[in-house]
Amino acid sequence: MGATHVTVRITNPADSDRYWEGLFLVDTGATDSLVPRPHLEAIGLEPEGKRVYELADGSEIAVDVAVAKIEFMGEFVGGTVIFGDADAEPLLGVTALESVGIEVDPVSQQLKRLPAVRLKGMADLR
C-alpha cells in the first residue's frame, strides 16, 4: 500500500495569526495528530497535559498534548495534537479525518469526501 499525504495547517486557537503548515502523512492507525514540537512551540502552543498512547509494537509512551485548529482540504476541526520529536514526520490522525467526513479510499489510497459527516446513534435532530 502506498502512503497518503495531505497539506495541513495547524493554528493556535487563541491566536489565528499563528499557524504552521506542512505535509502530513495520513495515518488511519493513529487516533490523534502528531506535530514536531518546535512547530507547535513556534505558534505559541504549550502542552496542556500528557496522554498515554500505545505504539504499533505494543509499547506505551506518555507524551505532551494540546488542542489546536487542524485545517485540510478546505475543512477544519479542533483536535488533539501530540508534541512529537523535532525530527518526527507530521501525522494526521483518524479523528480529524472522521470529524470532517473524509476517509482514505482503500483501493486508490486517496482521500475522499463522504456525502455527509457520519452522526450515527443520534435522534432525528430536525
C-alpha positions, -999 to 999 in steps of 0.1 A, spaced: 0 0 0 12 35 -8 14 64 16 -11 92 15 -1 127 23 -20 160 26 -11 196 34 -24 206 68 -24 239 87 -21 238 125 -33 270 141 -31 283 176 -68 286 186 -60 315 209 -43 335 180 -54 326 145 -25 346 130 -1 320 145 0 288 124 23 263 108 16 244 76 32 212 64 28 179 46 13 153 68 12 115 65 -24 103 68 -23 76 95 -56 58 99 -39 38 127 -34 69 148 -62 84 168 -47 119 171 -24 141 150 13 145 157 33 176 150 70 182 157 74 201 190 93 230 175 65 239 151 39 238 179 61 259 202 67 284 173 30 291 171 27 296 208 11 262 218 22 248 251 14 213 264 -19 211 283 -13 177 297 0 142 290 -16 113 274 -5 77 271 -5 62 236 1 26 225 26 22 197 25 -3 168 48 -26 187 25 -27 217 47 -5 239 32 26 256 46 62 258 33 92 277 35 124 256 26 161 258 -7 171 241 -26 203 234 -56 214 214 -52 231 180 -73 240 150 -65 215 122 -73 225 87 -70 204 55 -89 200 22 -110 231 29 -122 218 62 -113 224 98 -117 207 132 -105 214 167 -84 184 178 -57 170 200 -22 174 187 7 154 201 41 171 206 64 149 186 102 148 184 118 176 163 126 152 135 92 133 136 71 131 104 38 150 110 8 126 112 -28 133 105 -49 110 127 -82 94 120 -102 115 145 -95 147 124 -104 129 92 -137 114 105 -147 147 122 -149 164 88 -163 134 68 -131 124 49 -117 89 46 -90 71 28 -102 51 -2 -87 16 4 -82 10 -33 -67 43 -46 -52 54 -13 -66 88 -20 -86 110 4 -123 112 -4 -150 133 9 -181 115 22 -215 129 11 -221 138 48 -203 135 81 -215 104 100 -236 111 130 -249 76 140 -268 70 171 -283 104 173 -320 110 174 -335 129 145 -323 165 150 -347 181 126 
